[in-house]
Amino acid sequence: MSGKTSEDYSIQTGAAPIPSEKSDPDAKPAGDDSIIDFEGPDDPLNALNWPFRKKIVVTVLYSFCTMGTTWASTIYNSGLPQVERHFGVGREVALLGMSFFLLGNAFGPLLWAPMSEAYGRKPSILYPLFGLMVFSFASATAKDIQTLLITRFFAGVFGGASLSNVGGVLADMWPATQRGAALLIWGISVIVGPLIAPIVGGALVINMPTVGWRWTEYITGIILAVILVAGFIWADESYPPVLLARKANRVRMETKNWAIHSRSQETETSFKAMASKYLIVPIEMLFDPICFFINLYSAFCYAIIYLAIIAFPIEFIEVRHWNAVVGSTPFMAIVVGVGFGAGVIIWGQLYYRKCLIANDNKLVPEARLMPMMIGSTFFAAGLFIMGWTAKLSIHWIAFSIGAACLGLGFFSILQSALGYLVDTYLMLAASALAANMFMRSILAAAFPLFGHALFDRLGLDWGLSLIGFFAVAMIPIPFLFFVFGKRIRALGKRSKMSFIP
């Protein structure tokens, strides 16, 4: 197994562990036969050497796991009017169902990321996915609003596993030359889930006017069950330390040589070390200027996508009087924008490689910001276009063009931010990404709660414009770090390790 560089994790959307750049943690010293390692670079046990078809299957399976989580976060919203009528609550209380789910996403990885290191990728993704399935069915059968909100929260906690751990699986399987494409495809699947779910949910609500909201949860549980069965059948463990530990246990029992072990078995990971890595350090890093502002910007953009889940039904169902299904199809405009954003990210990768070569293959973190600089303009413009075309007298395609700009900007900003954090913090990148996921989940949980009141009082035009002004205020962030980032990294306590004079 070869060591991985920070460049290999350039397009990542979860807090996957970042291996050492100096040496392979499972490397076997010369002449030490008691330490189990891979049998050369072509060992089939190493996930890097799996057949290409198997890698594709596992990538698709785990992408569906993540899509299942993000799907579950928004399909609930299709049945909000029914939830209000059934339980006799207001819109703000009903919206807590989505906010509690996203709040669970913020805290779930604190449990599942350590589980990934201790027990491997497969159990740390599929077992929590089973929990998400169970709580989805529990939400479908809730007898009161309190039960519904509690089950939605725990569904989010369990769903957070695929958001934090799938990136690590892809890093285990794909070599550096192919990993970026795999992570990009997975990143697209993350955002497609919450945007197509309202279309399916709308169809369920129309066809079942009284219990359609329950079936949004039932169908989620059924889909997750299918994914689970496929995952347990076709997905194998990929995490090298766990694979080598299992191999060492097997060889030790076969040979009765109790000295045989893997490198990862030489040290026992304590609860204190895990808590420091996944809880204390990420919180401390939020006070680092680079980590704070980059995470704040990407989290703001992520939260706006969930605010759009509130805005679209107002525009297309309440204003234009489309039905729940047709009124949800404009979400695809954001998906189209994400596709264009993927193109910007690919261009950004090519630009970064040129900068890397020009800098004697030394890291150039600020070169990661070019897609964010482009996306920042499109993101703010998309909000203003949506706001001032949200009128019955203006053709709906204009609003959709704004939504496409929003999707392009969002995806470019988020992916660029994650790549910049990885290159800036190197060995602490996992903590930086954990902080990013925590902040964006918290903001995504909060924004929908005030979104409906905002649009009720100001209308979509000024409501979206107000948010657009905040987006404009954040445009300088990538430009400032592009110019001054190197100097700021040199002064930072945790970022100076990536500073090269």
N, C-alpha and C positions, 0 to 999 in steps of 0.2 A: 504493500500500500504506500503510495507516495503522498507527501505533504501537500496541502492545498494552500494557495495564496489567496490573499484578500480579493484579488481580481475575480477569482472563481465564483465569488458570491455577489457579483455586481448587480444582479437583478433579483432581489429577494424580498418577499413580502411577509416573512415571519421571522421570529427570533431563533433561527437555527444556530447551533454552536459553531464558532469559527475556530478551526483547528490551528495549531501552531504553525508558523511559517519556518521555524528553524529546524524542526525534526519531526519525524513521525512518532507519535506517542506509543505506538506498538512496535517500533523498530527493535530488532533482536540484536544484541551485541554479538560480535564475532566470537564463536566458540562457546556460546552459552546455549546448550541443548535443552535446558529446562524451561526456556521461554518459548511459548507457541507464537508463531507468526504465520503470515500467508506464505505459501510455498512458491515464492517468486512472483514476478509481476503479472503472470498469466493465470494465477490460481483462480479456478472457477468459483471458489467460495467468496471471493471479493466481488462485491456488487458492481464494481467498475468493469468486470469481465463478463457480466451477464450477457446473454444474446440480445441483440438490438430489439427484437420483437418483444422480449420479456420486459425490457426497459420501457418500451412504449406502453405496454399493457399496464405496468405498475404506475407509470406517470399518469395515465388516463384515470386509473382507479382512484389514486390519491387526489387528483384534481377534482373528481366527482365528490370525494369526501369533503373537500373544502367548499365546493359549490353547494353541497347539501347544507352546510352551516350557513352560508350567506343567503341561500334561498330561504331557509327557515326564519331568517331575521326580518324579511319583508313580506312574505306571503300572508302573514297574519293581518297586515294592514288592509288587505282587500275586504276583510269582513268587519272592519271597524263599525260601520253603521249597525250591523246586526248585533255586535257585542254590546253596543250602547243600549239598544232596545232590549236585549235579552236580560242584561243585568241592571238596567236602569241607572246607568252612569253617564257622565259627560264625556266629551271627546278627549279632554286632557287625561282623564283616568284611563280610558280605553287605550290611549297611545302609550301608556306605561308598559303595555305588553311588549312593544318593540324596544322601548328604552331599557327595560329590565333585561331583555335578551342581550342587548349590546353591552350592558353593564357586566353581565356574566362573562362575555367575551373578554373584557378587560382583566378579570381576575382569574379566569380559567388557566391561562398559560403559566401562572405562578405554580400550579400543581403539575401540569402536563409536561412542561419543559424538563424539570428534573426527572420525571418518570422516563422520558426518552433516553436520558443518559444512563439511568440505572437498569432499565429493563428492555430498551430497544425501541426502534421506531414503530414497528407494527403494533405491539400492544398499547403504546402510548397514543396511537391514533384511532385504532379500531375499537378498543374497549370504551373510551370516552364517546365515540360515535354511537355505540350501543346505548350509552346513557342519554345522548341527545334523542335517539329514537324513542326510548322509554318516556322521556319527559314530553316529547311531542304528542304521543298518545295520551299522556296524562293531561296535557293542555286541552286536547280534544274532548275529554270527558269531564272537564271542570264543572262543578256545580255552583260555584260562586266566583266573584271577581278576584277575591283574595287568593283562591287556589290557582286560578288562571295566571295571575301575576307571579306567584311563587314558582310554578312549574316552568314558566317562560324564563325566569331568571336562571334556574338550574339547567335548563336546556342550553342557555347561552354559556354557562360555565363549562359544560361538557363539550359544546361545539367549539370552544376556543382551542381545543387540542389540534385540530387540523389546520387552524390558522397559524399556529406557532411551530408545528413539527414537520409539516410536509416539505418545507424548504430544505430541511436536513436530509430527507430521503433522496431528493433530487440531487443534492450535492454528493451523496454516497454513490449514486449510480452513474452519473454522467461525467465524462472527462471535461477538462477546462474548455476544449474547443466546441463542445456541444451543450454545455451546461446552461449557458446564457439563454439559448433558444428554449430549452425545457422550462426554465424558470419564468421566461416571458409568457409562454403558453399557460403555465399555471397561474401567473398573475392575471391574465385575461379571464380565466375561469373564476377567479375570486370575485371580480366585479360583474360578470355576466349573471351569476346566480341571483343577486338581489334585484336585478333589472328585469329578468324574465318571469320571476315568481309572481309579480302582480298580475301578469296576463293570465296565467293559469288560475290564480286566486279569483280574478274577476269572473272567469267562466263558471267556477264553482258557485260563487255567490249569486250569479244570475239564475242558474239552474236550480238552486236550492235556497230560496229566499229567506228561510227561517233558520236553517242549520248549516248553511254554506260555510260559515266561519269555523265550525267544528271540522268540516272536511278539508279546510286548508291545512289543519294540523294532521288529520288522518293521512292525507296524501303525502305530506312530508314524511311521516313515520314510515309509510309503505315504501317510498323511494329510498329512504335510508336503510331499510331492511334489505332491499335488493343490493344496494351498494355494499352493505356489510357482508352478505353471503359471498358476493364476488371477491371482496377483499380478503376474507379468510381463506378462500380457495386459491386465488391466484397471486396474492401478494406475499412475498417472503421477507424475512428480516434483512436489513441492509446495513445496519450500523456496525462498523468494523470492530470496536471494542467488545460489543456483545457477541458478535460472531466468533471472535477469537477466544473469548471467555468460555463459550459453549464448547468450542473445539478442545480447549484445554481440559475442561471437565470430562469430556468423553475420552480423550487420550489418557488422562490420569486414571480413570477407572479401568481402562483396557490394559494398561501397562503396570498398574499398581505402583507407579512412580509418583509419590505424593508431592514431589518437588516441582512437577510440571505445572505451569501457570501461564497466563497471558500478562502482558505488561499492565493492563488495566486492573488486574487483581492484586497488584502489589500494594496499592493504596486503597483504603476504604474511604469513600466519600461520605463525609459527615453531614448531618442535617444543618449544622452551622455554616459549612462551606456552601451548601446548596442555597440556603437562605440568603447568604451574602451575594452570591452570583445572580440570583434571579429576583431578589426583592430589594436588598439594600443598595447594591451598586446601581441598578437602573434608576432608583429614586435619586441617588446622589448625582447621577449624570444629567438629570433634568436641570440642574443648576449650572451646568457647563453651557456657555453662550452658544456654541455651535449646535450642540444637541438640543438645547431648548428651542431656539428659533427655527431650526430645520424641522424638528418634530412638531412644533406649533403650526407651522405652515402646512405641512402634509396632513396633520390631523384636522385642521380647519377645512381643507379641501375634501377629505374623506367624509367629514360630518355634513358638508353641503350636499353630497350625493344622497345621504339619508334625508336631508331636508327636502330634496327634490321629490322623494317618495310622497311627501305631503303636498308639494306644489302641483304636481302633475294632475292628480284627481281634481283639484280645484279648477285648474285651467280647462281640462278636457271633459270632465263630467259635470261640474257645477256651472261653468261659464258656457261651454259649447254644447252641453246636454248630450254628450256621447254616452253610450252604455258602458258598464264596467269593463267589458272585454276590449272594445274598440278604444276606450279611453285610456287603457293601459299600454296599447301598442306603441305610442310615442316614446316609451322608455327605450325602445330599440335605437332611437336617435343617439342616446348616450353610448350605447354599445358600438354604434358605427364610429362615434368619436373616439372611443377607446381603441378601435382598430387603427385609426389614423395616429393615435398616440403611440401605439406599438411601433409604427413606422418611424416616429420621431426618436423613440428609444433605440431602435436598431441603428439609425443614423448616429445617435449619440455614442453608441458603442464603437462605431468605426472612427469617429472623431477622437474618442478616448485612446484608442489603440495608436493613432498617429501621435498623439501627445506623449504617450508612454514610450514609444520608440524614440521620439525626439529628445526625451529626457533620460536616455540610456537605460530604459526599462525600470526606472524608479517611479514609484507611485506619484500620481498627479491628482489628488482628490478633487481639486477645484474643477478639473476637466469634466467631472461627472455632472456638473451643474448646468451645462449647456442646454439639455432638454428641459430642465426646470425653468430656465430663463425664457425659452420659447413658450412653454406651457403656461407660464404665469399670465402672459398677455391674453392667450386664448381663454383661460379660465375666467378672468374678470370680464372679458368681452361677452362671453357666453351668458353670464348672469344679467348683464344689461340688455342684451338682445332678447332674452326670455322675458325680462320684466316689461319691456316696452312694446312687445308684440303679443302680450297676453290679453288681447281684446278680441271680441267676437267679430269685429269689423275687419280684422287682419287675418289673412290666410294662416292656417295652422302650421304650414311648412316653415314659416318664419321662426316660430317658437322652437320648432324641431331643429332648425339650423343652430340656434343658440344652444340647445341641449347638446348637439354634436360638438360644438366648440367647448362646452363644459367638460364633456367626456375626454376630449383630446387633452385639454389642459390638466384635468385631474390625473390621468394615467401618467402623463409625462412628469408631473410634479412628484407624485408618489414614488415612482420607480427611481427617478433621479435622486430623490432624497435618501432612499434606502442605500443606493450605491455609494453616495457620498459619505453616509455614516459608516459604512463598512470600511472604506478606504481611510477614513479619518481616525477611527478608533481601533482598527486592527484587532488585537487580541480581546478588546473589550467590545467588539462589534455586537456580540450577542446581547449584551446588556443594553447597548444603544438601541438595538432593534426592539428589545423588550419594552424599553421606555417609549418607543414610537408607537408600538401596538397598544400599550396601556393608554397613552394620551389620546390616540385617535378613537379608541373605543369609548372612552369617557365623553369626548365631545360629540361623537355620533349618538350616544345615548341621550345627551342633553338637548341637542338642537331641535329634534322633532317636538319636544315638549313645549317650546315657545314658538315654534314655526307656525302652527295653526292660528294662534292668537295674533302673531305678527301679521299674517296675511289677512286675517279678518279685519284688523284695525287699519292697516296701511294699503291693503290690496296687493295683488301680485306685482303690480308695476313698481310701487315705491318699496314694497317689502324686499323684492329681489334686488332692487337698486341699492337699498341700504346695505345688504350683504355684499353687493358688488363694490361698494365704496371700501369696505373692509378688505376685500380681495385686492383692490388697487393699492391700498396702503401696504400690503404685504409683497407687492411686486418687487420692491428693492431688495428683499432678503437674498435671493440667489445672486443678484448682481453685486451686492456688497461683499458676500462671501467669496465670489469669484475673484474680486479685486484684492480684498484684505484677508481672505481665509488663511493663507499661508502664515501670515504674521500672527493671526489669532491662534492658530494651531501651535505655534512656537511658544505661546504664553500659557496655554491651557495645561492644567495638571494631568488630564487624561488623554489629551489629543496630541501632546508634543512628541509622542513616540512615532508619529507619522511625519514629523517635520524633518525635511532633508535640506540643509543649507544650500 
